[in-house]
Amino acid sequence: MSNHNWTLETQLVHNPFKTDGATGAVSVPIQHASTFHQSSFEEFGAFDYSRSGTPTRTALEETIAALEGGTRGFAFSSGMAAISTAFLLLSQGDHVLVTEDVYGGTFRMVTEVLTRFGIEHTFVDMTDVNEIARNIQPNTKVIYMETPSNPTLGVTDIKEVVKLAKENGCLTYLDNTFMTPALQRPLDLGVDIVLHSATKFLSGHSDVLSGLAAVKDEALGRELYKLQNAFGAVLGVQDCWLVLRGLKTLQVRLEKASQTALRLAEYFQQHPAVIRVYYPGLSDHAGAAIHKSQSSGAGAVLSFELESKEAVKKLVENVSLPVFAVSLGAVESILSYPATMSHAAMPKEEREKRGITDGLLRLSVGVENADDLERDFEQALKEIVPVAAR
């Protein structure tokens, strides 16, 4: 491996863990041990207790580190466990700047948990670099990005934020769940910690709950490892194996789903029942140019707004192929209603300020046939009488 500069597409399948050194098995062994015999009284081996590390978890952690271009990776029991553990780098009296249309679980962590420990926060529109600069305080220690954001797909200029952070002695965190390292490489752009809900695209099959993180700086990696070990929200070995298996098809899944997402975004854009569409692959998307400069694709998630909650209900009742569910990033298309699902933790007035209206739907496009998906939405949208026709 070290002699070749393989592309990420090839690395997903061909990496140091593609075969088991002991047996030649073409699959990472699932090592269920909770503790490990130490053959020397004086010197312990690489593994001692499974909260601190296991061979299976190490395989996943080293894989995500390599894919993100980092020096160290971390596997957690959920995306929120990864995010929450990263926030534990903060101390009482610190301040964090957070993108305003952040995932609802992150919003809850920042507003209801960090505040109890005397950690302050400010939500800002991170599509506006000047607003970020204006809100940096002397005690700001972290700038937290999510780009494209969930669910209105706002785009943050990663390089500009990194520059601001370095000038002000802040760390930068970036939730890369929507893009994955296949489409966006935040560590290469100077971000300190990249975070994932690996439940989504990385595992890709709606069958595992997991979170991942990666860092480039080795000293920061040691600090994050201390917290992972102390807090203990680590990923079990069976789930590590499922994520590793899902990663092998990441590129092909994303490419197929992204092509269909663009087609559906264009379809929704011209439909009279749809008020607006959010997708960074559309040329009139506010952040399209910036997104294109820092990512290699627009991804498989889009959001679109209908006139009302009633229109949403009618669509959901009439559409056949997508599952109506929380989550995203799977082989099946998933239709979500942010107001009561991903952003239920956010008060209504906060949601609406961020464009998360009662008419907004988020669609995570799967690997189904694009014609079938379009036909399905076509017949469902026929049930909704557009405003102009009334």
Contacts in CASP RR format, 6 or more apart in sequence:
PFRMAT RR
TARGET T0000
AUTHOR 0000-0000-0000
METHOD contacts of the structure
MODEL  1
MSNHNWTLETQLVHNPFKTDGATGAVSVPIQHASTFHQSSFEEFGAFDYS
RSGTPTRTALEETIAALEGGTRGFAFSSGMAAISTAFLLLSQGDHVLVTE
DVYGGTFRMVTEVLTRFGIEHTFVDMTDVNEIARNIQPNTKVIYMETPSN
PTLGVTDIKEVVKLAKENGCLTYLDNTFMTPALQRPLDLGVDIVLHSATK
FLSGHSDVLSGLAAVKDEALGRELYKLQNAFGAVLGVQDCWLVLRGLKTL
QVRLEKASQTALRLAEYFQQHPAVIRVYYPGLSDHAGAAIHKSQSSGAGA
VLSFELESKEAVKKLVENVSLPVFAVSLGAVESILSYPATMSHAAMPKEE
REKRGITDGLLRLSVGVENADDLERDFEQALKEIVPVAAR
1 14 0 8 1.000
1 15 0 8 1.000
1 16 0 8 1.000
6 14 0 8 1.000
8 67 0 8 1.000
8 181 0 8 1.000
8 182 0 8 1.000
8 251 0 8 1.000
9 182 0 8 1.000
9 251 0 8 1.000
11 66 0 8 1.000
11 67 0 8 1.000
12 67 0 8 1.000
12 182 0 8 1.000
12 247 0 8 1.000
12 248 0 8 1.000
12 249 0 8 1.000
12 250 0 8 1.000
12 251 0 8 1.000
13 248 0 8 1.000
15 63 0 8 1.000
15 66 0 8 1.000
16 62 0 8 1.000
17 28 0 8 1.000
17 59 0 8 1.000
17 62 0 8 1.000
17 63 0 8 1.000
17 244 0 8 1.000
18 26 0 8 1.000
19 25 0 8 1.000
19 26 0 8 1.000
20 26 0 8 1.000
20 27 0 8 1.000
20 28 0 8 1.000
20 29 0 8 1.000
22 29 0 8 1.000
23 29 0 8 1.000
27 241 0 8 1.000
27 245 0 8 1.000
28 56 0 8 1.000
28 59 0 8 1.000
28 240 0 8 1.000
28 241 0 8 1.000
28 244 0 8 1.000
29 55 0 8 1.000
29 56 0 8 1.000
30 56 0 8 1.000
30 237 0 8 1.000
30 238 0 8 1.000
30 240 0 8 1.000
30 241 0 8 1.000
31 54 0 8 1.000
31 55 0 8 1.000
31 56 0 8 1.000
31 237 0 8 1.000
32 237 0 8 1.000
33 50 0 8 1.000
33 54 0 8 1.000
34 49 0 8 1.000
34 50 0 8 1.000
35 48 0 8 1.000
35 49 0 8 1.000
35 50 0 8 1.000
36 45 0 8 1.000
36 47 0 8 1.000
36 48 0 8 1.000
36 49 0 8 1.000
38 44 0 8 1.000
38 45 0 8 1.000
38 48 0 8 1.000
39 45 0 8 1.000
47 53 0 8 1.000
47 54 0 8 1.000
47 55 0 8 1.000
50 57 0 8 1.000
50 234 0 8 1.000
50 237 0 8 1.000
51 229 0 8 1.000
51 232 0 8 1.000
51 234 0 8 1.000
52 229 0 8 1.000
53 234 0 8 1.000
54 236 0 8 1.000
54 237 0 8 1.000
54 240 0 8 1.000
56 236 0 8 1.000
56 237 0 8 1.000
56 240 0 8 1.000
56 241 0 8 1.000
57 75 0 8 1.000
57 234 0 8 1.000
57 235 0 8 1.000
57 236 0 8 1.000
57 237 0 8 1.000
57 240 0 8 1.000
59 240 0 8 1.000
59 244 0 8 1.000
60 75 0 8 1.000
60 212 0 8 1.000
60 235 0 8 1.000
60 240 0 8 1.000
60 243 0 8 1.000
60 244 0 8 1.000
61 72 0 8 1.000
61 73 0 8 1.000
61 74 0 8 1.000
61 75 0 8 1.000
61 212 0 8 1.000
62 73 0 8 1.000
63 244 0 8 1.000
63 247 0 8 1.000
64 73 0 8 1.000
64 75 0 8 1.000
64 181 0 8 1.000
64 196 0 8 1.000
64 198 0 8 1.000
64 202 0 8 1.000
64 212 0 8 1.000
64 213 0 8 1.000
64 214 0 8 1.000
65 71 0 8 1.000
65 72 0 8 1.000
65 73 0 8 1.000
65 214 0 8 1.000
67 181 0 8 1.000
67 214 0 8 1.000
67 247 0 8 1.000
68 176 0 8 1.000
68 181 0 8 1.000
68 185 0 8 1.000
68 186 0 8 1.000
68 187 0 8 1.000
68 194 0 8 1.000
68 214 0 8 1.000
69 181 0 8 1.000
69 185 0 8 1.000
69 187 0 8 1.000
69 188 0 8 1.000
69 214 0 8 1.000
69 216 0 8 1.000
70 187 0 8 1.000
70 214 0 8 1.000
70 215 0 8 1.000
70 216 0 8 1.000
71 215 0 8 1.000
71 216 0 8 1.000
71 217 0 8 1.000
71 218 0 8 1.000
71 221 0 8 1.000
72 214 0 8 1.000
72 215 0 8 1.000
72 218 0 8 1.000
72 221 0 8 1.000
72 224 0 8 1.000
72 225 0 8 1.000
73 212 0 8 1.000
73 213 0 8 1.000
73 214 0 8 1.000
73 215 0 8 1.000
73 221 0 8 1.000
74 82 0 8 1.000
74 85 0 8 1.000
74 212 0 8 1.000
74 213 0 8 1.000
74 214 0 8 1.000
74 224 0 8 1.000
74 225 0 8 1.000
74 228 0 8 1.000
75 198 0 8 1.000
75 210 0 8 1.000
75 211 0 8 1.000
75 212 0 8 1.000
75 234 0 8 1.000
75 235 0 8 1.000
75 240 0 8 1.000
75 243 0 8 1.000
76 82 0 8 1.000
76 85 0 8 1.000
76 210 0 8 1.000
76 211 0 8 1.000
76 212 0 8 1.000
76 213 0 8 1.000
76 228 0 8 1.000
76 233 0 8 1.000
76 234 0 8 1.000
76 235 0 8 1.000
77 209 0 8 1.000
77 210 0 8 1.000
77 211 0 8 1.000
77 233 0 8 1.000
77 234 0 8 1.000
77 235 0 8 1.000
77 236 0 8 1.000
77 239 0 8 1.000
78 197 0 8 1.000
78 199 0 8 1.000
78 209 0 8 1.000
78 210 0 8 1.000
78 211 0 8 1.000
78 233 0 8 1.000
79 177 0 8 1.000
79 195 0 8 1.000
79 196 0 8 1.000
79 197 0 8 1.000
79 198 0 8 1.000
79 199 0 8 1.000
79 210 0 8 1.000
79 211 0 8 1.000
79 212 0 8 1.000
80 105 0 8 1.000
80 106 0 8 1.000
80 109 0 8 1.000
80 197 0 8 1.000
81 211 0 8 1.000
81 231 0 8 1.000
81 233 0 8 1.000
82 195 0 8 1.000
82 196 0 8 1.000
82 197 0 8 1.000
82 211 0 8 1.000
82 212 0 8 1.000
82 213 0 8 1.000
83 106 0 8 1.000
83 109 0 8 1.000
83 173 0 8 1.000
83 175 0 8 1.000
83 195 0 8 1.000
84 109 0 8 1.000
84 113 0 8 1.000
84 231 0 8 1.000
84 233 0 8 1.000
85 213 0 8 1.000
85 224 0 8 1.000
85 227 0 8 1.000
85 228 0 8 1.000
85 231 0 8 1.000
85 233 0 8 1.000
86 173 0 8 1.000
86 193 0 8 1.000
86 195 0 8 1.000
86 213 0 8 1.000
86 224 0 8 1.000
87 96 0 8 1.000
87 109 0 8 1.000
87 110 0 8 1.000
87 114 0 8 1.000
87 119 0 8 1.000
87 142 0 8 1.000
88 227 0 8 1.000
88 231 0 8 1.000
89 141 0 8 1.000
89 142 0 8 1.000
89 171 0 8 1.000
89 223 0 8 1.000
89 224 0 8 1.000
89 227 0 8 1.000
90 96 0 8 1.000
90 114 0 8 1.000
90 119 0 8 1.000
90 141 0 8 1.000
90 142 0 8 1.000
91 119 0 8 1.000
92 117 0 8 1.000
92 118 0 8 1.000
92 119 0 8 1.000
93 118 0 8 1.000
93 119 0 8 1.000
93 120 0 8 1.000
93 139 0 8 1.000
94 119 0 8 1.000
94 120 0 8 1.000
94 139 0 8 1.000
94 140 0 8 1.000
94 141 0 8 1.000
94 142 0 8 1.000
95 119 0 8 1.000
95 120 0 8 1.000
95 121 0 8 1.000
95 122 0 8 1.000
95 137 0 8 1.000
95 139 0 8 1.000
95 140 0 8 1.000
95 141 0 8 1.000
96 110 0 8 1.000
96 114 0 8 1.000
96 119 0 8 1.000
96 120 0 8 1.000
96 121 0 8 1.000
96 122 0 8 1.000
96 140 0 8 1.000
96 141 0 8 1.000
96 142 0 8 1.000
96 143 0 8 1.000
96 144 0 8 1.000
97 121 0 8 1.000
97 122 0 8 1.000
97 124 0 8 1.000
97 132 0 8 1.000
97 135 0 8 1.000
97 136 0 8 1.000
97 140 0 8 1.000
97 142 0 8 1.000
97 143 0 8 1.000
97 144 0 8 1.000
97 170 0 8 1.000
98 106 0 8 1.000
98 107 0 8 1.000
98 110 0 8 1.000
98 121 0 8 1.000
98 122 0 8 1.000
98 123 0 8 1.000
98 124 0 8 1.000
98 144 0 8 1.000
99 123 0 8 1.000
99 124 0 8 1.000
99 125 0 8 1.000
99 126 0 8 1.000
99 144 0 8 1.000
99 145 0 8 1.000
99 146 0 8 1.000
99 147 0 8 1.000
99 149 0 8 1.000
99 156 0 8 1.000
100 123 0 8 1.000
100 124 0 8 1.000
100 125 0 8 1.000
100 126 0 8 1.000
100 353 0 8 1.000
100 354 0 8 1.000
101 146 0 8 1.000
101 149 0 8 1.000
101 150 0 8 1.000
101 151 0 8 1.000
101 152 0 8 1.000
101 154 0 8 1.000
101 354 0 8 1.000
101 355 0 8 1.000
101 356 0 8 1.000
102 110 0 8 1.000
102 123 0 8 1.000
102 144 0 8 1.000
102 146 0 8 1.000
102 149 0 8 1.000
102 150 0 8 1.000
102 175 0 8 1.000
103 146 0 8 1.000
103 150 0 8 1.000
103 175 0 8 1.000
103 342 0 8 1.000
103 343 0 8 1.000
104 150 0 8 1.000
104 342 0 8 1.000
104 343 0 8 1.000
104 344 0 8 1.000
104 345 0 8 1.000
104 346 0 8 1.000
105 345 0 8 1.000
106 144 0 8 1.000
106 146 0 8 1.000
106 175 0 8 1.000
107 343 0 8 1.000
107 345 0 8 1.000
107 346 0 8 1.000
107 350 0 8 1.000
108 345 0 8 1.000
108 346 0 8 1.000
110 121 0 8 1.000
110 144 0 8 1.000
111 121 0 8 1.000
114 121 0 8 1.000
115 121 0 8 1.000
120 137 0 8 1.000
120 139 0 8 1.000
122 135 0 8 1.000
122 137 0 8 1.000
124 131 0 8 1.000
124 132 0 8 1.000
124 135 0 8 1.000
125 131 0 8 1.000
126 132 0 8 1.000
126 145 0 8 1.000
126 146 0 8 1.000
126 147 0 8 1.000
126 149 0 8 1.000
126 154 0 8 1.000
126 156 0 8 1.000
126 161 0 8 1.000
127 154 0 8 1.000
127 155 0 8 1.000
127 156 0 8 1.000
127 286 0 8 1.000
127 287 0 8 1.000
129 157 0 8 1.000
129 160 0 8 1.000
129 161 0 8 1.000
129 164 0 8 1.000
132 143 0 8 1.000
132 161 0 8 1.000
132 164 0 8 1.000
133 164 0 8 1.000
136 143 0 8 1.000
136 164 0 8 1.000
136 168 0 8 1.000
136 170 0 8 1.000
140 168 0 8 1.000
140 170 0 8 1.000
141 169 0 8 1.000
141 170 0 8 1.000
141 171 0 8 1.000
142 170 0 8 1.000
142 171 0 8 1.000
142 172 0 8 1.000
142 173 0 8 1.000
143 161 0 8 1.000
143 164 0 8 1.000
143 165 0 8 1.000
143 170 0 8 1.000
143 171 0 8 1.000
143 172 0 8 1.000
143 173 0 8 1.000
144 172 0 8 1.000
144 173 0 8 1.000
144 174 0 8 1.000
144 175 0 8 1.000
145 156 0 8 1.000
145 158 0 8 1.000
145 161 0 8 1.000
145 172 0 8 1.000
145 173 0 8 1.000
145 174 0 8 1.000
145 175 0 8 1.000
145 191 0 8 1.000
146 156 0 8 1.000
146 174 0 8 1.000
146 175 0 8 1.000
147 154 0 8 1.000
147 155 0 8 1.000
147 156 0 8 1.000
147 158 0 8 1.000
147 174 0 8 1.000
147 179 0 8 1.000
147 184 0 8 1.000
147 291 0 8 1.000
148 154 0 8 1.000
148 155 0 8 1.000
148 178 0 8 1.000
148 179 0 8 1.000
148 280 0 8 1.000
148 291 0 8 1.000
148 301 0 8 1.000
149 155 0 8 1.000
149 156 0 8 1.000
150 177 0 8 1.000
150 178 0 8 1.000
150 301 0 8 1.000
150 338 0 8 1.000
150 342 0 8 1.000
150 362 0 8 1.000
151 278 0 8 1.000
151 301 0 8 1.000
151 303 0 8 1.000
151 336 0 8 1.000
151 338 0 8 1.000
151 342 0 8 1.000
151 343 0 8 1.000
151 356 0 8 1.000
151 360 0 8 1.000
151 362 0 8 1.000
152 278 0 8 1.000
152 303 0 8 1.000
152 354 0 8 1.000
152 355 0 8 1.000
152 356 0 8 1.000
152 360 0 8 1.000
153 178 0 8 1.000
153 278 0 8 1.000
153 279 0 8 1.000
153 280 0 8 1.000
153 285 0 8 1.000
153 301 0 8 1.000
153 302 0 8 1.000
153 303 0 8 1.000
154 278 0 8 1.000
154 280 0 8 1.000
154 286 0 8 1.000
154 287 0 8 1.000
155 280 0 8 1.000
155 285 0 8 1.000
155 286 0 8 1.000
155 287 0 8 1.000
155 288 0 8 1.000
155 290 0 8 1.000
155 291 0 8 1.000
156 290 0 8 1.000
157 290 0 8 1.000
157 294 0 8 1.000
158 174 0 8 1.000
158 186 0 8 1.000
158 189 0 8 1.000
158 190 0 8 1.000
158 191 0 8 1.000
158 294 0 8 1.000
159 189 0 8 1.000
159 190 0 8 1.000
159 294 0 8 1.000
161 172 0 8 1.000
162 172 0 8 1.000
162 189 0 8 1.000
162 190 0 8 1.000
162 191 0 8 1.000
164 170 0 8 1.000
165 171 0 8 1.000
165 172 0 8 1.000
171 192 0 8 1.000
171 193 0 8 1.000
171 220 0 8 1.000
172 190 0 8 1.000
172 191 0 8 1.000
172 192 0 8 1.000
172 193 0 8 1.000
173 191 0 8 1.000
173 192 0 8 1.000
173 193 0 8 1.000
173 194 0 8 1.000
173 195 0 8 1.000
174 186 0 8 1.000
174 191 0 8 1.000
174 193 0 8 1.000
174 194 0 8 1.000
174 195 0 8 1.000
175 195 0 8 1.000
175 196 0 8 1.000
175 197 0 8 1.000
176 184 0 8 1.000
176 186 0 8 1.000
176 194 0 8 1.000
176 195 0 8 1.000
176 196 0 8 1.000
177 195 0 8 1.000
177 196 0 8 1.000
177 197 0 8 1.000
177 200 0 8 1.000
177 201 0 8 1.000
178 200 0 8 1.000
178 201 0 8 1.000
178 299 0 8 1.000
178 301 0 8 1.000
178 328 0 8 1.000
179 295 0 8 1.000
179 297 0 8 1.000
179 299 0 8 1.000
180 196 0 8 1.000
180 201 0 8 1.000
180 202 0 8 1.000
180 250 0 8 1.000
180 254 0 8 1.000
182 250 0 8 1.000
182 251 0 8 1.000
182 254 0 8 1.000
182 296 0 8 1.000
183 254 0 8 1.000
183 258 0 8 1.000
183 295 0 8 1.000
183 296 0 8 1.000
183 297 0 8 1.000
183 299 0 8 1.000
184 294 0 8 1.000
184 295 0 8 1.000
184 296 0 8 1.000
186 194 0 8 1.000
187 194 0 8 1.000
187 214 0 8 1.000
187 215 0 8 1.000
187 216 0 8 1.000
189 294 0 8 1.000
190 216 0 8 1.000
192 215 0 8 1.000
192 216 0 8 1.000
192 217 0 8 1.000
192 220 0 8 1.000
193 213 0 8 1.000
193 214 0 8 1.000
193 215 0 8 1.000
193 220 0 8 1.000
193 224 0 8 1.000
194 213 0 8 1.000
194 214 0 8 1.000
194 215 0 8 1.000
195 211 0 8 1.000
195 212 0 8 1.000
195 213 0 8 1.000
196 202 0 8 1.000
196 211 0 8 1.000
196 212 0 8 1.000
196 213 0 8 1.000
197 210 0 8 1.000
197 211 0 8 1.000
198 208 0 8 1.000
198 210 0 8 1.000
198 211 0 8 1.000
198 212 0 8 1.000
198 243 0 8 1.000
199 208 0 8 1.000
199 209 0 8 1.000
199 210 0 8 1.000
199 211 0 8 1.000
199 327 0 8 1.000
200 327 0 8 1.000
200 328 0 8 1.000
200 329 0 8 1.000
200 330 0 8 1.000
200 364 0 8 1.000
201 250 0 8 1.000
201 253 0 8 1.000
201 254 0 8 1.000
201 300 0 8 1.000
201 328 0 8 1.000
201 329 0 8 1.000
202 210 0 8 1.000
202 212 0 8 1.000
202 243 0 8 1.000
202 246 0 8 1.000
202 247 0 8 1.000
202 250 0 8 1.000
203 210 0 8 1.000
203 242 0 8 1.000
203 243 0 8 1.000
203 246 0 8 1.000
203 247 0 8 1.000
204 246 0 8 1.000
204 250 0 8 1.000
204 253 0 8 1.000
204 329 0 8 1.000
204 330 0 8 1.000
204 331 0 8 1.000
205 242 0 8 1.000
205 246 0 8 1.000
205 330 0 8 1.000
205 331 0 8 1.000
206 327 0 8 1.000
206 330 0 8 1.000
206 331 0 8 1.000
206 332 0 8 1.000
206 334 0 8 1.000
207 242 0 8 1.000
208 239 0 8 1.000
208 242 0 8 1.000
208 243 0 8 1.000
209 239 0 8 1.000
210 235 0 8 1.000
210 239 0 8 1.000
210 240 0 8 1.000
210 242 0 8 1.000
210 243 0 8 1.000
211 235 0 8 1.000
212 243 0 8 1.000
213 224 0 8 1.000
215 221 0 8 1.000
215 224 0 8 1.000
228 234 0 8 1.000
235 243 0 8 1.000
253 331 0 8 1.000
253 366 0 8 1.000
253 367 0 8 1.000
254 299 0 8 1.000
254 300 0 8 1.000
256 366 0 8 1.000
256 367 0 8 1.000
257 299 0 8 1.000
257 300 0 8 1.000
257 329 0 8 1.000
257 365 0 8 1.000
257 366 0 8 1.000
257 367 0 8 1.000
258 297 0 8 1.000
258 298 0 8 1.000
258 299 0 8 1.000
258 300 0 8 1.000
258 365 0 8 1.000
259 370 0 8 1.000
260 300 0 8 1.000
260 365 0 8 1.000
260 366 0 8 1.000
260 368 0 8 1.000
260 370 0 8 1.000
260 373 0 8 1.000
261 279 0 8 1.000
261 298 0 8 1.000
261 299 0 8 1.000
261 300 0 8 1.000
261 301 0 8 1.000
261 302 0 8 1.000
261 363 0 8 1.000
261 365 0 8 1.000
262 279 0 8 1.000
262 281 0 8 1.000
262 282 0 8 1.000
262 298 0 8 1.000
263 370 0 8 1.000
263 374 0 8 1.000
264 302 0 8 1.000
264 363 0 8 1.000
264 365 0 8 1.000
264 370 0 8 1.000
264 373 0 8 1.000
264 374 0 8 1.000
264 377 0 8 1.000
265 277 0 8 1.000
265 279 0 8 1.000
265 281 0 8 1.000
265 282 0 8 1.000
265 302 0 8 1.000
265 304 0 8 1.000
266 282 0 8 1.000
267 374 0 8 1.000
267 377 0 8 1.000
268 274 0 8 1.000
268 277 0 8 1.000
268 302 0 8 1.000
268 304 0 8 1.000
268 377 0 8 1.000
269 277 0 8 1.000
269 282 0 8 1.000
271 381 0 8 1.000
271 386 0 8 1.000
272 386 0 8 1.000
272 387 0 8 1.000
272 388 0 8 1.000
272 389 0 8 1.000
273 306 0 8 1.000
273 307 0 8 1.000
273 311 0 8 1.000
273 381 0 8 1.000
273 384 0 8 1.000
273 385 0 8 1.000
273 386 0 8 1.000
274 304 0 8 1.000
274 305 0 8 1.000
274 306 0 8 1.000
274 381 0 8 1.000
275 304 0 8 1.000
275 305 0 8 1.000
275 306 0 8 1.000
275 307 0 8 1.000
276 304 0 8 1.000
276 305 0 8 1.000
277 302 0 8 1.000
277 303 0 8 1.000
277 304 0 8 1.000
277 305 0 8 1.000
278 285 0 8 1.000
278 302 0 8 1.000
278 303 0 8 1.000
278 304 0 8 1.000
279 285 0 8 1.000
279 298 0 8 1.000
279 302 0 8 1.000
279 303 0 8 1.000
280 287 0 8 1.000
280 288 0 8 1.000
280 291 0 8 1.000
280 292 0 8 1.000
280 295 0 8 1.000
280 298 0 8 1.000
280 299 0 8 1.000
281 288 0 8 1.000
281 291 0 8 1.000
281 297 0 8 1.000
281 298 0 8 1.000
281 299 0 8 1.000
282 288 0 8 1.000
285 291 0 8 1.000
291 297 0 8 1.000
291 298 0 8 1.000
300 329 0 8 1.000
300 364 0 8 1.000
300 365 0 8 1.000
300 366 0 8 1.000
301 328 0 8 1.000
301 329 0 8 1.000
301 362 0 8 1.000
301 363 0 8 1.000
301 364 0 8 1.000
301 365 0 8 1.000
302 362 0 8 1.000
302 363 0 8 1.000
302 365 0 8 1.000
303 338 0 8 1.000
303 360 0 8 1.000
303 361 0 8 1.000
303 362 0 8 1.000
303 363 0 8 1.000
304 360 0 8 1.000
304 361 0 8 1.000
304 363 0 8 1.000
305 357 0 8 1.000
305 359 0 8 1.000
305 360 0 8 1.000
305 361 0 8 1.000
306 312 0 8 1.000
306 315 0 8 1.000
306 359 0 8 1.000
306 360 0 8 1.000
306 361 0 8 1.000
306 384 0 8 1.000
307 359 0 8 1.000
307 384 0 8 1.000
307 386 0 8 1.000
307 387 0 8 1.000
308 358 0 8 1.000
308 359 0 8 1.000
309 339 0 8 1.000
309 358 0 8 1.000
309 359 0 8 1.000
311 359 0 8 1.000
311 384 0 8 1.000
312 337 0 8 1.000
312 358 0 8 1.000
312 359 0 8 1.000
312 360 0 8 1.000
312 361 0 8 1.000
314 380 0 8 1.000
314 383 0 8 1.000
314 384 0 8 1.000
315 361 0 8 1.000
315 380 0 8 1.000
315 381 0 8 1.000
315 383 0 8 1.000
315 384 0 8 1.000
316 324 0 8 1.000
316 335 0 8 1.000
316 337 0 8 1.000
316 361 0 8 1.000
318 379 0 8 1.000
318 380 0 8 1.000
318 383 0 8 1.000
319 335 0 8 1.000
319 376 0 8 1.000
319 377 0 8 1.000
319 380 0 8 1.000
320 376 0 8 1.000
320 380 0 8 1.000
321 333 0 8 1.000
321 368 0 8 1.000
321 372 0 8 1.000
321 373 0 8 1.000
321 376 0 8 1.000
322 332 0 8 1.000
322 333 0 8 1.000
322 334 0 8 1.000
322 335 0 8 1.000
322 363 0 8 1.000
322 373 0 8 1.000
322 376 0 8 1.000
323 332 0 8 1.000
323 333 0 8 1.000
323 334 0 8 1.000
323 335 0 8 1.000
324 334 0 8 1.000
324 335 0 8 1.000
324 336 0 8 1.000
324 337 0 8 1.000
325 334 0 8 1.000
325 335 0 8 1.000
325 336 0 8 1.000
325 341 0 8 1.000
326 336 0 8 1.000
326 341 0 8 1.000
326 342 0 8 1.000
327 334 0 8 1.000
327 336 0 8 1.000
327 364 0 8 1.000
328 334 0 8 1.000
328 336 0 8 1.000
328 362 0 8 1.000
328 364 0 8 1.000
329 364 0 8 1.000
329 366 0 8 1.000
330 364 0 8 1.000
330 366 0 8 1.000
331 366 0 8 1.000
331 367 0 8 1.000
332 366 0 8 1.000
332 368 0 8 1.000
333 363 0 8 1.000
333 364 0 8 1.000
333 365 0 8 1.000
333 366 0 8 1.000
333 368 0 8 1.000
333 373 0 8 1.000
334 363 0 8 1.000
334 364 0 8 1.000
334 366 0 8 1.000
335 361 0 8 1.000
335 362 0 8 1.000
335 363 0 8 1.000
335 364 0 8 1.000
336 342 0 8 1.000
336 361 0 8 1.000
336 362 0 8 1.000
336 363 0 8 1.000
336 364 0 8 1.000
337 360 0 8 1.000
337 361 0 8 1.000
337 362 0 8 1.000
338 351 0 8 1.000
338 356 0 8 1.000
338 360 0 8 1.000
338 361 0 8 1.000
338 362 0 8 1.000
339 348 0 8 1.000
339 351 0 8 1.000
339 356 0 8 1.000
339 357 0 8 1.000
339 358 0 8 1.000
339 359 0 8 1.000
339 360 0 8 1.000
342 362 0 8 1.000
343 351 0 8 1.000
343 356 0 8 1.000
346 354 0 8 1.000
346 356 0 8 1.000
351 357 0 8 1.000
365 373 0 8 1.000
END
